[in-house]
Amino acid sequence: MYEHSSTHPADSTTPTDHTAAAGGPAEHRRSPFRRAVVRRVLPAVAAAGLGVTGFAGFAHGTPAGPSAGATKLTRDTAATATTVSARTTGAGSVRQAAAAADFPTWGTRWVVHATADTGSPAVGMINKTAPGQDRITADYQVDTGRKVCEGSACSTFMAHLTGPVTGFLSVVAVDIPQDRLPGVPVQGGGGQPQPGGSRQEMLNRAATWLTANNGSQVPYSQAKVWKDGYRQDCSGYASMALGLPTPGTNTVGLATDRSITRPIALGELKPGDLLIDAAGDNNNRHVVIFEKWNNDAHSSYTAYEQRGGHGTDHRTLTYGLPGGDAEFKPYRPVTFGD
């Protein structure tokens, strides 16, 4: 019970133009052969007068256990586009990354998320018990458009990890001087607008699949899941945009689960609301993400959808409107709180 695998009936509209906290010191030896870059990081725990020794209780910005004695953390790093600079371990030896996809980290208890969104569910954690104990590998990164800072270190990028945990991690957790991973491909374009709220965040996530496939849309499939863990059909796509647990619920669940959505009137549609056809079987059920009305008469709207025979799309639709497919009903995600 997923949704249709072909173009939705009466689908003849025209396309529109497109688009964590950590803590703990990381000490390094400056290489005489590379330009050392110093990042002074003062996490909220230090600013509050809390010590670093008991900092393992912090995860994604939420304190879980203070200790005494504030300290200032200094990170000395140097990197090139293909290697990460040498650094000392706790035993005083020097390690060096073999390739750009392999990076050191700093601090403790950084949360790894299900999607490229710090509001998505946690799927794991790095540096659980000691600062910088884990090295990570990443195959691509996403510019979320949403800045994450820890002290003076900031980044809008989240890296897709392939180890030691699979998921997404803020690049702020990576012990490099750059705000993005050097030598690692960027998916989702060259930066997205700064989100203005949960609705805009949802639309930003929906837009990432338009270019996530090496600059092209994510292909449609009811059986496959994309790199972020979500099913590549329309309800998997909507689940991704909403930040629901992977691999995503199905269309019927999106329409009937009152912990996810509630019915609304057509005239109430706002950006991020859903129009859902939950009738029939997986060959004709469908869900689209409402973005905006195209005119004052509300005779059409622009929406995001994952459709059979095409993949991710951003176009003008009339599903659910007078003269359009009457099976589509409007629903509001309850996460918006209105």
Order of alpha helices (4+ residues) and beta strands (2+ residues): beta-alpha-beta-beta-beta-beta-beta-beta-beta-beta-beta-beta-alpha-alpha-alpha-beta-beta-beta-beta-beta-beta
